[in-house]
Amino acid sequence: MADPTLTYPEAIVIGLLQGVTELFPVSSLGHSVLLPAIIGGRWARDLSLSADQSPYLAFVVAVHVATAVALIWFFRADWVRIVRGLATSVRDRTISTPDQRLGWLLVVATVPVGLAGLVLEHTVRTTLGKPVPAALFLILNGLILAGVERIRGRSPVAEPVAMGSDHVYVSAAARRGGVSAAHGGDVVADNRLGGQSWGQALLIGSAQILALLPGVSRSGATIGAGLLRGLSHEDAARFAFLLATPVILAAGVLKLPELAGPSGRGILGPVLAGSLVAGVAAYVSLRFLTRYFETRTLNPFAIYCVVAGVGALVWTVFN
């Protein structure tokens, strides 16, 4: 059998898949495992995440970096405020503004998944990065999303709204009725997110650990955790995307040197093509999702994950 490599069609298709599914609550890792297995043949050989020294792993690292770049660019105005807030907070040794508080909330919320990724990523990928576990976890992801929407629908939702240095809570219905509409813009949304408690941010950030399992979505887990803690769909999605940025970027940059090693040899062209596609797809996905979650729920994604997971499981077991 020939050594695995990476072709331009493979790179472009998987780049598109990664750019979309990393941000949609449907698991990019699960799809990256299942699609090559379903196509079979050369794709199944070339695109194996469970194998060590796989060119596919080096490629996935590169497209993750491209996705992170799209996230940074899309939220660039927010990140300028957040980074400036962190810098002034360190300089002045205080946390007194909404931007400073949101910046530190993101730092605190990122720590658990960062530590878990360093300890568990390799083991989980090599043992569970296979079609049957990925299909089962994709089904589980759909059930989690549906369960979150069901639980959330049984209780009134409260959202933090920042007013100066004080944080008060109003109902979701009241916010939709215009409590924050007069202020408008991303600054108000970030101020609301900055009104969360440290414990809430830590809990939501910790939900990202579930995404180490192939088939469980990072954005789905964090959006779901945010909804259960009282955030609106819009704010939960926004916080999930902001949280994903440093995690995806750090994971990619940490493993990027692998492209200079044996696993990256001879695939620079496909890597660049796939990364470009992934970045553009991620940006378009963000534009869609930030509008989608203003008025809609996780239920369509839950149905998709269960149906796709069952279909993939049947396919992989009987073929």
DARAUR-V871635 format. One record per pair of residues at least 4 apart in sequence whose ideal C-beta (glycine too) atoms are under 6 Angstrom apart, sorted by the first residue. I is the first residue (numbers start at 1). J is the second residue. D is the distance in whole Angstrom. If there is no record, write none. Layout:
i->(I,I)
j->(J,J)
d->(D,D)
This chain:
i->(4,4,5,6,6,6,6,6,6,6,8,8,10,11,11,11,11,12,12,12,15,15,15,15,16,16,17,17,18,18,18,18,19,19,19,20,20,20,21,21,21,22,22,23,23,25,25,25,25,26,26,26,27,27,27,27,28,29,30,30,30,30,31,33,33,33,33,34,34,34,36,36,36,37,37,37,38,39,40,42,43,47,48,48,49,49,50,50,50,53,53,55,55,58,58,58,58,59,61,61,61,62,62,63,63,63,64,64,65,66,66,66,67,67,67,68,68,68,69,70,70,70,71,72,74,74,75,78,78,79,81,82,82,82,85,85,85,86,88,89,89,95,95,95,98,98,98,101,102,102,102,105,108,108,109,109,109,109,110,110,110,110,112,112,113,113,113,113,116,116,117,120,120,124,124,125,128,128,129,131,132,134,134,135,135,135,137,137,137,137,138,138,138,139,139,141,141,141,141,141,142,142,142,145,145,145,145,146,148,148,149,149,149,152,156,157,157,158,158,159,159,159,160,160,160,160,160,161,161,161,162,162,162,162,162,167,170,170,170,172,174,175,175,180,183,189,192,193,196,196,200,204,204,204,205,207,207,207,208,208,210,210,211,211,211,218,219,219,220,222,222,223,223,223,226,226,226,227,231,231,233,234,234,237,244,246,250,258,258,259,267,270,285,288,292,298,304,305,315)
j->(45,46,46,10,11,46,55,59,267,270,270,273,46,15,270,273,274,273,274,277,63,274,277,278,277,281,21,31,22,28,63,278,278,281,282,24,281,285,26,28,31,28,67,219,285,217,219,220,301,217,301,305,141,215,216,217,32,214,134,138,214,215,35,49,129,134,214,131,134,312,43,44,47,44,131,316,315,43,44,46,47,56,54,56,125,129,126,129,130,262,263,263,267,258,259,263,264,271,252,255,256,271,275,274,275,278,248,252,252,275,278,279,248,278,282,245,248,249,279,279,282,283,245,79,283,286,79,186,190,83,99,99,102,103,99,100,103,103,92,95,100,100,101,104,162,191,194,194,190,193,194,201,201,202,201,202,205,243,114,205,246,247,205,206,117,208,209,247,120,209,121,124,212,128,212,129,133,214,214,316,316,214,215,309,312,313,213,214,215,216,215,305,309,306,309,215,216,217,220,305,302,305,306,220,298,301,302,302,224,227,297,298,299,227,171,172,230,169,230,172,175,232,167,169,192,195,196,170,180,192,167,191,192,194,195,195,174,175,179,232,179,179,180,188,188,238,235,239,200,201,229,222,225,226,243,221,222,225,218,222,216,221,216,218,221,244,223,240,224,240,243,236,237,240,231,236,239,236,235,236,293,293,294,293,248,250,254,263,264,264,271,274,289,292,296,302,308,309,319)
d->(5,5,6,6,6,6,5,6,4,5,5,6,6,6,4,5,3,6,6,5,5,3,4,4,5,5,6,5,6,5,4,5,4,3,4,6,5,5,5,4,5,4,5,6,5,4,5,3,5,6,6,6,6,5,6,4,6,4,5,5,5,3,6,6,6,4,5,6,5,5,4,5,4,5,4,6,6,4,5,6,6,5,5,6,6,4,5,4,5,6,5,5,5,5,5,4,4,6,5,4,6,5,5,6,5,4,5,4,4,4,4,4,6,6,4,6,4,4,6,5,4,4,4,6,6,5,6,6,6,6,5,6,6,5,3,4,5,4,6,6,4,5,5,6,5,4,4,4,5,6,4,4,6,6,4,6,3,6,6,6,5,6,6,4,6,4,5,6,5,5,5,5,6,5,5,4,4,6,5,4,6,4,5,5,4,4,5,6,3,5,4,5,4,5,4,6,5,5,6,5,5,3,4,6,4,6,4,4,4,6,5,5,5,5,6,4,6,4,5,6,6,5,5,6,5,3,6,6,6,5,6,4,6,6,5,4,5,6,5,5,5,5,5,5,4,6,6,5,5,5,5,6,4,5,6,4,5,4,5,6,5,5,5,4,6,6,6,5,6,4,6,5,5,5,4,3,6,5,4,4,4,5,5,4,5,6,6,5,6,3,5,6,6,6,5,6,6,6,6)
